[in-house]
């Protein structure tokens, strides 16, 4: 049987979440903090720990079958890979930021300005799409300090909370792209049985994170109204209780929907509402 290879970040903001996801998928592996390759003992898979800039190319060239990497890295490296699953972590935005005291008031005002970035490819496409001609200055690391040093009029960099911009006297000016971690595969090979099995594991973990198991007691007289608020994966399970006028309702529901409906459930007579986490959901 073929052994798959999946490339993830060796160190950085996506490393811990990628390792956590794979372990939650039931994959057993060790030495991931000290090794560049870690075999999985209970699934035909090896985990490669790489620089994030290298992951898309490794997947494109078939050195790795799969990869977990930020969308921004894929766009910057301009590789041809298949997007298999958005993973919901590593969310950030690539933004143009300007000094707080800048006189730049519109996108057009960026014409002729110097913009420092570690993402020249993405920035160049953005500027071209907006008919802006600017001086793109590629800098490796510490992009935020370039305006203060007189090296640029603006920057284009990844922003998560905005704290780094604020501490360097900068403010967000324009959104270039949004990014999050994605599972990628080599084009044309993403439908193999092993890859699909791994994708199903990933999807079951992601569904569970967004979903809760809800148990509540409901008066029989209001059962239709209560179950209408709790559609579940298919429909709620209803179990008889010792008190003949009451039943227990069990269901699985997206957490965001539950919080939107809790007041309606209580108004309909629901009592003893218990909300439990779910480890996996397999459909």
N, C-alpha and C positions, 0 to 999 in steps of 0.2 A: 504494500500500500504506500502511496506517495506521502511524503511528509511535507506539509505546508510550512511556509515561512511567513511570519508577520513582522513587520518592522515598526518599532515604536521609538519614541524619543528617549535617548539615553539619560538626559537630565534637562530640567526646565519645567515650565508650567503645565505641560501635558503629561509628564512622566507618571506622576502618582495616580492621576485619574485613569490613565490607560492601564496601568498595572491592576488597579482596583477593579476595573471593568472586566479584564480577562480572568481575574480570580473569581469574580462573581459569576462568571460563565462556567464555573466548575473546573477550571484548568489548574492543574497542580504544577508549579515550577518554583525553583529556588535560585539563589545566587544572582538574582537580577540586579543587585547593587554593585556587584564586583565583576560581572562577566559581560562580554559583548554578545554572547549567544547563550540562551537558556532553553534547554529542551523541556517540553511538557510531558509529564510521565503518564497521563491518562488520555491523551488525544494526539494524533499524528501531526504535531505542530512544534516548530522551533520559533522562539522569539528573538529577533535581532534588535539590539539597542544601538541606535544610530543618532547622528546629528539630524535635527528635523529637516534641514535643507537637503539632505541626501535621500530622505525617505521617498518622495515622489519619483525620483529618477530610478531608484532601486526597484520600485514596483513597475514602472514603465518598461524597464529593461529585463524584467523577469527574474531578477536576483531574489526579490521577495514577491510572494504571491499577493500579499495584503499589506496594508499600512494604516497606521493611525496618525493623522497629521492635521494641522490647521489649514483651512481653505486658503488663507493668505499665502501660505508657502506654496501650495499648488499653483495658484495664479502667478506668483512671482517666478517660479521655475518654468512655467509654460510647458508642462509635460502633458501627455495624453494618457489619462487614467480614467477608470470607471468609478463614479461615486456610488458606493453601496449602501451607506447608512450614515445619517447625521447622528451624532452621539450626545449632543446636549450639554457638553462641557467645553471649557476653553473658549467661552464666548467673549468676543472683543470686537472693536471697530478700528479700522484704519482711518485715521482722520488727519486732515490738515489743521494745524494749530498755529496761531500767531501770538506774538507778544501782547500783553495786556494793553500796552500803550501804542500799538500799531495803528497806522492810518489806513490799513487795508480794510475796505468796507464792503467789497463785493468780489465775486469770483473773477470778474474782468480785471480787477485791480491787481491780480496776481501776474498779469502780463509783465514780463521783464524782471520779475522778482526771482530771487534765489531761494530754492526750497531744498532743505536737507532731508535725506531719507535713507533708510536701508531697504526700501522697496521701490527702486527706480522703474521697474517694468510696469507695476500696477499704477504708479503715479503718472507715468508717461501716457498710459492709455486713458486715464481719467482726464488729464489735461487736454489731450487730443480731442476727446469726446465733447469737451466744453470749449473748444477753440481757443485754448490758452497756450501761449508760448512763454515758458518760464525756464529758468536755469536750474536744472535738477542736479543737485550735488550729492553724490552717494557717499554715505558715512557709515562706518561699522561701529555701532554702539554709541551710547551717550548722545543721541541725536538732539535731545532736549536742550543741551547747553549751547548748541551752535548759534542761535540768535544772540544770546548774551555775549558770545565771543566775536560777534560781527561776521560770522561765517555764512549766515543766511538771514533772509527776511521772514521765513516761516519754516515749519517742519511738516513732515508727513510720517506718522508713526502709529503703532498699535496703542490703543487706549482701552483700559478695562474700567477703572474707577475714576480716572481723571486726576488722581492725587499727584502723580508725578508731574503732570502739566502744571498744576497749580503751584507746586513747590518750586517750579522753575520760571514762574512769572508768565505762563502761557495759558491761552484759552482755546477751546475747540472752535473751529471756524467752518469746516466743511467735512461731511461724511464721504469717504471714498469707497469703502466697502465694509460689510459686516462679515465676521468670520466665526467659525466654531470648529471643533474637532470633528473629523469625518473618517469613516472607514472607507478605504479605497482599494481597488483591485486592478489587475492588469486587464486592459480591454480585450474582450474576446474570450477570457478565461474565467469570468466571474460567476458562471453558472455551473461549475463543477459541483458534484455532490458534497465533497468535503467543505468547500467554501460556503455552500448554501446551509450546511449543518451548523457551521460556526456563526453565520449571519443570524440564523434562527435563535441561537443561544444569546447573541447580543441583543436581539430584539426582545426576547423574553425578559431580560434584565431591565431594559429601558422601559418597557411597559409597566413593570412592577414598580419602578421608581415614581411613576406618574399616577399610580393607582392605589386605592385603599380598599381593604375588606371591611365592610360595614355590617354590623349586626344591631338590630333594634327590635323592640317589642311594639306591636301595633294592635289597636282594637280592630276586631274583624269588621266592624261597621264602616271603618275608614280605610280598609285594606286597599281598595282600588285606587283611591287618591294617593296613598303612600307609595304603592308600587309604581304608579305613573311617574313619580319623582325619582325613582331608583331603577332605571332600565337595566343596569348591570351589563355584563358582557353579552348576555342574551336576554335573560329575565331573572328576577330575584327568585330565591328559593324560599318557600313559606313552610314553616314547621309548626305543628300544633303545640300549644302549651297546656299546662295543667288546668289553667283557668280557661274554660271553654269559649269565652268571649274574646280571648287574646291569642295572637300568634307571634312567632319570631320570624323576622325577615332577614335573610342573609343575601348580600349582594356584593359585587365588585364594581367600583365606579371610579372614574377619574377624580383625583382629589379636588381639582378646581371646581368640578361640578358639585361635589358634596358641599363645599363651603358656600356655594351660591344657593343651595337648597335647604340648608339646615333649619332656617327659621320656618320655612314652609312645612317641613317634616314635623316640627314641634307643634305648629298650628293645627296640623292634621291629626295630632294625638300620639305621635311616636314618642316612646319613652325608653330609657335605658340604652341610649345610643352609644355603641362602642365602635371605635375606628382603629383598625389594626394594619400594620405594614404588611406588605406582600414581598416575598423573596423572588419569585419567578412567576411569569404568566406565559403559558404556552398555548397558542391558538391553533 
